[in-house]
Every structure is written in structure tokens, then in C-alpha cells.
Amino acid sequence: MMPLSVAVVPWGVMVGAYGVASGLGAFNTQLLSLIVFAGTAQLVVIGMMASGLGLISILMTTALITSRHLLYSMALRERIAPLPWPWRYGLGFLLTDEFFVHCTKAQDSRAGTQADRWYMLGAGLSFYLVWNISTAIGIVAGHWLPDLAHWGLDFTVAAIFIAILFPNIQTWGTGFCVLLSMIIAVYCAANEMKLGLMIATISGMVLGYALDRWRESNQ
């Protein structure tokens, strides 16, 4: 988890710098990272607050952007459900894209169905700590380098997802699902469809389910 945590440092720095540049203030920008803990959602929230939009609009947009976490939660539910509720809520708060992929892959290599709570907690907290430190660095650097948010640091997000995704493509079926999701995501983004990411994700899942059923019927 630590290599992925270090890799998102530029992303966290950009969030901190953007918050200061947008007039949100150092305290509120850091508080956002402490409470929300979601890079894309934080950037959108900062932009909407700077534009003077209402609370309802901000909450609805944030819920839409982070809706993929519902799918992550469903995938982890079987392993997390046996844990006491403080663990379930705590690990749910720490849930991110990187956390999900890393912990899912680690759990798949272990025997048993129940989650390794301490392993997941350590992974999530390491990412949370690095993210908030990066935000603080961005807040400080934003005062000295006002254009830091426009340096293209957001490319690190794409690089991180590529690093997460491709090592997990180990079969043709998985490759087809990823390809379909990529095509739909690009199409939706080009046409400014708000639910594009969710549509692409569900489409890939449906294709994966169909391929599994087809494989089972031919065995």
C-alpha cells in the first residue's frame, strides 16, 4: 500500500494548493481532507464552494461522484460483515480505490472468507496519513506557488489507476471487461455524461457475469 500512498502525494498536494487558491482557507482545506478523504470529490467540492453553489447541490454531486464506493462496499460485504460495527464503519471510512484493489488482492491470496482487519486498517491508515500530509504540503506550497494547481499534477491519478489495473488483468475475459468499460467511459466523458463512470463500471460487471455464466455452461 505504501508505494501507492507515495504515488498520490502530487494529487494531495494539488488538492491543498487548489483549496487555498480558491479562497477556501488553510483550515477548511485540511478539514476537507480529514473528513471527506476523496480526491476527486474534494476538488469538485472546492470548486462548487468557490462558485457559491448551495449545500444540496454540493451533497448531491459528491454522492454521485463517489457512487462507485457503493460497488466496492458490495464486493467487500461478505468479508466485512462478520466484523463488529466499529470495524465496519472504520474500514468503510478508509475505503478508496487503491484500498479496495490492494486489500481485495491481498485477501484473495489468503485462506478463509473473513477480512484481516488489522491488515486492512494498517493499509487504510497509511494512505489516510499520507493523503493528509500531502494536503498540508499543498496548502503551504500554494501560498508560495499560486499556480501549483495548474502544473498538471492530476496526471498522477491516471498513472495510479494504470498501475492498479493492468497487473490484475490476467485472463482474456477480464481484458474484455476492462476494454468495454474503458470504451464506455471515454464515450461518456466525451459527451459529458454525469453517470459515465457508473455506467462503464456496471457494463464491465455485467459482461464479466455473462462471460462467467457462458464459461460454466460450456464446462
C-alpha positions in Angstrom: 0.0 0.0 0.0 2.8 2.4 0.8 4.1 2.7 -2.9 0.5 3.7 -3.9 0.3 6.1 -1.0 3.5 7.8 -2.0 2.3 7.9 -5.7 -0.7 10.0 -4.7 1.4 12.7 -3.0 1.2 15.0 -6.1 -2.5 14.6 -6.1 -2.9 15.5 -2.5 -0.6 18.5 -3.0 -2.7 19.7 -5.8 -5.9 19.4 -3.7 -4.2 21.5 -0.9 -3.0 24.1 -3.3 -6.3 24.3 -5.2 -8.2 24.8 -1.9 -6.0 27.8 -0.9 -6.1 29.3 -4.4 -9.9 29.0 -4.4 -10.2 31.0 -1.2 -11.3 28.1 1.0 -8.6 28.8 3.5 -5.9 26.5 5.0 -8.1 25.2 7.9 -11.1 24.3 5.8 -9.0 22.7 3.0 -7.2 20.5 5.6 -10.5 19.7 7.3 -12.0 18.6 4.0 -9.2 16.0 3.6 -9.6 14.8 7.2 -13.4 14.3 6.8 -14.1 13.6 3.1 -10.9 11.7 2.2 -11.7 11.5 -1.6 -9.5 13.4 -4.0 -11.9 13.9 -7.0 -14.8 14.7 -4.7 -12.7 17.3 -2.8 -11.7 19.1 -6.0 -15.3 19.3 -7.1 -16.5 20.5 -3.6 -13.8 23.2 -3.5 -14.8 24.4 -7.0 -18.5 24.4 -6.2 -18.0 26.2 -2.9 -15.8 28.8 -4.6 -18.7 29.3 -7.1 -21.1 29.9 -4.3 -23.4 26.9 -5.0 -25.8 25.6 -2.4 -25.2 22.8 0.1 -27.8 20.5 -1.5 -26.1 20.7 -4.9 -22.7 20.0 -3.4 -24.0 17.0 -1.5 -25.8 15.5 -4.5 -22.8 16.0 -6.7 -20.4 14.5 -4.2 -22.7 11.5 -3.7 -22.8 11.0 -7.5 -19.0 11.2 -7.9 -18.4 8.7 -5.0 -21.1 6.3 -6.0 -18.6 3.7 -7.2 -17.8 3.2 -3.5 -21.2 1.5 -3.2 -19.9 -1.2 -5.6 -16.7 -1.5 -3.6 -18.8 -2.0 -0.4 -20.9 -4.6 -2.0 -17.9 -6.5 -3.1 -16.3 -6.4 0.4 -19.6 -7.0 2.3 -19.2 -10.8 2.7 -15.8 -10.4 4.3 -16.5 -7.3 6.3 -20.0 -8.3 7.6 -18.7 -10.6 10.4 -16.7 -7.8 12.0 -18.0 -5.7 14.9 -19.7 -2.5 13.8 -16.9 -0.1 14.8 -14.6 -2.0 12.4 -17.1 -2.0 9.6 -17.7 1.8 9.9 -14.0 2.5 10.4 -12.9 0.4 7.3 -15.8 1.9 5.3 -14.5 5.4 6.0 -11.0 4.4 4.8 -12.3 2.8 1.6 -10.7 4.2 -1.5 -10.0 2.9 -5.0 -6.4 2.0 -4.0 -7.5 0.5 -0.7 -10.1 -1.7 -2.4 -7.8 -3.1 -5.1 -4.9 -3.6 -2.7 -6.9 -5.3 0.1 -9.0 -7.4 -2.3 -5.9 -8.8 -3.9 -4.3 -9.5 -0.6 -7.4 -11.2 0.8 -7.7 -13.4 -2.3 -4.3 -14.8 -1.5 -5.3 -15.8 2.0 -7.4 -18.7 3.2 -10.8 -18.0 4.7 -13.5 -15.5 4.0 -13.3 -13.1 6.9 -11.3 -9.9 6.3 -7.9 -9.4 8.0 -9.0 -6.4 10.0 -5.5 -5.3 11.1 -4.0 -5.6 7.7 -6.8 -3.5 6.2 -6.7 -1.0 9.0 -2.9 -0.5 8.5 -3.3 -0.1 4.8 -6.1 2.4 5.1 -4.5 4.4 7.8 -1.2 4.6 5.9 -3.0 6.0 2.9 -5.0 8.4 5.0 -1.9 9.7 6.8 0.0 10.3 3.5 -3.0 12.0 1.9 -3.5 14.5 4.7 0.3 15.2 4.9 0.2 15.8 1.2 -2.7 18.2 1.5 -0.8 20.1 4.2 2.2 20.4 1.9 0.0 21.7 -0.9 -1.6 24.3 1.4 1.9 25.6 2.4 3.2 25.4 -1.2 0.1 27.1 -2.5 1.0 30.3 -0.7 4.4 30.4 -2.3 3.5 28.9 -5.7 0.0 30.2 -6.6 -0.2 28.3 -9.9 0.7 24.9 -8.4 -2.8 23.6 -9.1 -2.2 24.1 -12.8 1.0 22.2 -13.1 -0.7 19.0 -14.4 -0.2 17.1 -11.2 -3.6 15.4 -11.8 -1.8 13.1 -14.3 -0.7 11.1 -11.3 -4.3 9.9 -10.8 -4.3 8.3 -14.3 -0.8 6.8 -13.6 -2.0 5.3 -10.3 -5.1 3.7 -11.9 -3.0 2.2 -14.7 -0.6 0.8 -12.1 -3.5 -0.7 -10.2 -5.5 -2.0 -13.1 -3.1 -3.7 -15.5 -1.4 -6.2 -13.1 -4.9 -7.6 -12.3 -5.7 -8.3 -16.0 -4.7 -12.0 -16.1 -7.4 -13.5 -18.3 -8.9 -12.7 -21.7 -12.3 -12.3 -20.0 -11.0 -9.7 -17.6 -9.4 -7.9 -20.5 -12.6 -7.8 -22.5 -14.5 -6.3 -19.4 -11.8 -3.7 -18.9 -11.8 -2.8 -22.6 -15.6 -2.4 -22.6 -15.6 -0.2 -19.5 -12.8 1.9 -21.0 -14.7 2.5 -24.3 -17.9 3.4 -22.5 -16.1 5.7 -20.0 -14.3 7.6 -22.8 -17.6 7.9 -24.8 -19.5 9.2 -21.7 -16.7 11.6 -20.9 -16.6 12.9 -24.4 -20.4 13.5 -24.2 -20.2 15.0 -20.7 -22.5 12.3 -19.2 -22.5 12.7 -15.4 -23.1 9.0 -14.8 -20.5 7.8 -17.2 -18.2 6.2 -14.7 -21.0 4.3 -13.0 -22.4 3.2 -16.4 -18.9 2.0 -17.5 -18.4 0.1 -14.3 -21.8 -1.7 -14.3 -21.3 -2.5 -18.0 -18.0 -4.2 -17.3 -19.5 -6.1 -14.4 -22.5 -7.3 -16.5 -20.1 -8.5 -19.2 -18.0 -10.3 -16.6 -21.0 -12.0 -15.2 -22.2 -13.1 -18.7 -18.8 -14.5 -19.5 -18.7 -16.5 -16.3 -22.2 -17.9 -17.0 -21.2 -18.8 -20.5 -18.0 -20.5 -19.3 -19.9 -22.5 -16.7 -22.5 -23.6 -19.3 -19.7 -24.9 -21.6 -17.9 -27.0 -18.9 
